[in-house]
Amino acid sequence: MTSTATPEDIDQDRRQLFGAAALGAAALPFFASAAAAQTAPARPAVPGFGPLKQIDAGLLTIGYAEAGPPKGPVVILLHGWPYDIHSFVEVAPLLARAGYRVIIPYLRGYGTTRFRSPDTVRNGQQAVFAVDVIALMDALHIPTAIVAGFDWGARTADIVAALWPERCKALVSVSGYLIGSQQANSAPLPPKAELGWWYQFYFATERGRIGYERNRHDFAKLIWELASPRATFDAAVFERSAAAFDNPDHVAIVIHNYRWRLGLAEGEPLYAPIETKLAAAPAIAVPTITLEGDANGAPHPEPASYAARFTGKYAHRTITGGIGHDLPREAPAAFAEAVIDVARL
């Protein structure tokens, strides 16, 4: 079903449901489940999260933060580019208070996530991120979870929901349906729309690869400013996320991701069957809430263009107040509310 709630109704509900929790979020410790803490080795503390965990999962050893009761229903939160797990640093305590076990992994190429073999292709095509999530769930013995994300994380969550619905209890996706294909991406857009993807064309060149390698922090800061033109962030907030871009595989993953989208880089044959399914724009039948900020400065589809792709219980919410692309950081209560509500659709 499609929600008929107005943005004003959503804002009012959010204030009622999360007002008290938001006031206490800063003081609430971001804690790991006791059961997992007994088996996971201690990791360096990350600002806002405490010690991270690390687990071998598929091709990766994945770094992740965890919060909430170990027996609670699982929520997996997925970040995008150029962001990191800190986009969820205020979302996680709200969900933990509501009884959820919250898992927030670094995607491949970010933070403490590493490839287990130096010989593994540093692949950034869309399919591999979803395969990584399924591998993480298997490694943590999580049969099913609510999956939620934005940017690359939303696309990954969409793919998990579309192709592994038995593992996805429900979906929260910022900017809606983001599954794409090289064939679809080969069609030129109107000039104004192409302008929004300027960095994709920059990354298509060797000059762009070198430029991103040398200036990745300044590049990320520029994207933050353009994608969230009405949001503010201080140096400390940015730097705690920018540290994740120092991952030795970060540049390779980012460059391959954007070149693959344009058909300028090949994917791996292993993932061709998955990409064939994704190229058909599969419908998503699990319960879903899509979100959009009213001041998203990044390229994004209009909600009406993707509503039909969600064939199960469905609602869309536009979050008001100058909310940009990094919606979980800019509107953590609204994002947490959507995660809690989606399981009740």
C-alpha positions, -999 to 999 in steps of 0.1 A, spaced: 0 0 0 11 36 -5 11 60 25 -11 90 23 6 108 52 17 143 46 52 155 55 36 175 83 20 143 97 53 125 95 71 153 113 45 153 141 46 115 145 84 117 146 84 143 173 60 122 194 78 89 189 114 100 190 115 133 209 126 117 242 150 93 226 167 120 205 173 140 236 191 111 252 209 98 222 241 117 228 244 102 262 235 66 252 265 44 248 269 26 215 274 -9 229 281 -42 213 261 -74 221 276 -93 250 275 -126 232 295 -114 202 319 -95 224 330 -127 240 342 -141 207 352 -111 187 388 -98 191 391 -62 204 395 -36 176 406 0 177 379 24 190 362 45 163 348 79 174 311 75 183 311 37 182 337 23 205 357 -9 195 347 -23 161 343 -59 153 359 -79 125 347 -111 108 357 -131 78 328 -131 53 332 -143 17 360 -125 0 364 -100 28 372 -95 64 345 -70 73 347 -43 99 314 -34 115 299 -17 145 271 -34 165 246 -21 190 215 -34 208 204 -67 224 220 -98 208 186 -115 205 168 -86 191 155 -84 155 184 -75 132 187 -43 112 216 -40 88 225 -3 79 244 4 47 263 36 39 272 51 6 299 71 -12 316 92 0 303 84 35 308 57 61 293 41 91 291 74 110 261 84 89 242 61 114 259 71 146 227 88 159 203 63 142 219 32 160 211 42 196 175 50 187 171 15 172 190 -1 200 166 15 225 137 1 205 152 -34 210 169 -40 177 203 -56 171 220 -31 148 248 -42 124 266 -14 105 294 -27 82 320 -8 63 315 -16 26 344 -30 6 370 -3 2 361 15 34 373 16 69 386 -16 84 371 -39 57 398 -56 38 401 -82 10 413 -116 24 435 -122 -6 458 -97 -24 448 -115 -57 411 -108 -55 398 -84 -81 390 -50 -66 355 -51 -81 330 -23 -75 301 -34 -97 267 -33 -80 262 -70 -76 292 -76 -54 280 -53 -25 249 -74 -21 269 -106 -23 290 -91 5 260 -84 27 247 -120 22 281 -133 31 281 -111 63 247 -124 73 259 -160 68 290 -154 88 270 -139 117 243 -166 114 216 -140 107 188 -157 87 168 -126 80 171 -88 87 156 -55 79 180 -39 54 183 -1 52 206 23 35 213 53 13 233 60 -18 254 29 -26 239 14 5 203 19 -7 212 3 -41 227 -27 -22 197 -30 1 174 -29 -30 194 -57 -46 192 -79 -15 155 -73 -12 149 -80 -49 171 -112 -53 172 -126 -18 138 -118 -4 139 -147 20 168 -130 37 152 -95 38 124 -90 63 118 -54 51 135 -26 33 142 11 39 157 28 9 166 65 6 159 77 -30 139 45 -37 147 21 -65 183 24 -75 190 -9 -92 206 -2 -126 224 -18 -156 251 -9 -180 226 -10 -208 203 15 -191 233 37 -182 244 38 -218 214 61 -227 224 98 -225 205 120 -202 194 156 -207 223 180 -203 212 193 -169 209 158 -156 243 148 -170 258 178 -152 249 163 -119 270 132 -127 302 153 -134 323 132 -110 314 100 -129 329 114 -161 359 127 -142 365 92 -128 363 78 -163 397 93 -170 432 85 -157 434 121 -147 404 116 -125 417 85 -109 450 102 -100 431 133 -88 409 112 -66 439 93 -52 456 125 -43 426 145 -31 401 120 -18 394 139 14 388 173 -3 368 155 -30 345 139 -5 340 172 13 330 189 -19 304 161 -26 290 164 9 285 202 3 269 197 -31 247 167 -20 235 184 11 234 221 3 214 231 34 231 209 59 260 218 81 288 198 94 320 207 113 355 196 106 353 169 133 322 153 119 337 152 84 371 139 95 357 110 115 341 97 82 370 108 60 393 84 79 374 55 62 386 66 28 422 58 37 415 22 31 441 8 6 414 -4 -18 391 26 -16 402 44 -48 402 11 -68 367 3 -57 353 38 -63 368 41 -98 357 6 -109 322 13 -96 317 44 -117 335 31 -148 315 -2 -146 283 18 -146 293 35 -179 305 2 -195 341 14 -194 352 -14 -171 342 -50 -172 325 -69 -144 335 -104 -133 319 -133 -152 311 -148 -118 285 -121 -112 271 -120 -147 240 -141 -138 232 -116 -110 236 -86 -133 214 -102 -159 186 -104 -133 192 -69 -122 192 -55 -157 156 -67 -160 147 -42 -131 132 -69 -108 103 -59 -86 107 -57 -49 79 -75 -30 91 -72 6 76 -44 28 93 -12 19 95 25 30 113 48 7 126 81 19 137 114 3 151 146 17 135 178 5 169 193 -2 188 164 -18 214 179 -41 227 146 -55 212 130 -86 182 111 -76 149 98 -92 115 113 -85 94 90 -62 66 87 -88 91 71 -112 98 41 -90 68 35 -69 55 7 -92 88 -12 -87 76 -20 -51 49 -45 -54 44 -54 -17 33 -32 12 48 2 4 50 38 17 70 68 6 80 97 29 95 130 20 115 144 50 113 181 53 135 207 69 164 211 44 174 174 45 200 164 19 216 133 6 230 119 38 195 115 53 204 92 82 229 118 96 207 148 88 174 133 100 183 103 123 149 102 140 130 100 107 153 73 94 150 52 126 113 57 126 111 43 91 131 12 101 107 6 130 76 13 110 85 -8 80 82 -41 99 46 -31 108 34 -24 73 
